[in-house]
Amino acid sequence: MPEQKAGQDMLREALGTRLRVEREARGWTFRKLAEKLNAASRGICAVPDVESIIPQIRRWERGGAGVGEHYRTLYCVVFGMGMELFTAVRDE
């Protein structure tokens, strides 16, 4: 099972890099992305306040945590992308 955990860690890190690259390509700070995720959540799902989302974004971008399904949806909305954002991690 250690190989499986290592593989999951690598996938989370690759996804985190992808999310960081997409955020930075738009010139957004962590705060700006948190504001956009919070605004996009209205009518879709409940999320914490902007200040609480910022540390979570940092964890996702470091690969320290997986991105839950409702946040995946919100990322797709704010980035204007489909779920391929989460299914096709590119080699940069």
HELIX and SHEET records of a PDB file:
HELIX    1   1 PRO A    2  ALA A   25  1                                  24    
HELIX    2   2 PHE A   30  SER A   41  1                                  12    
HELIX    3   3 VAL A   50  ARG A   62  1                                  13    
HELIX    4   4 GLU A   69  PHE A   79  1                                  11    
HELIX    5   5 GLU A   84  THR A   87  1                                   4    
END                                                                             
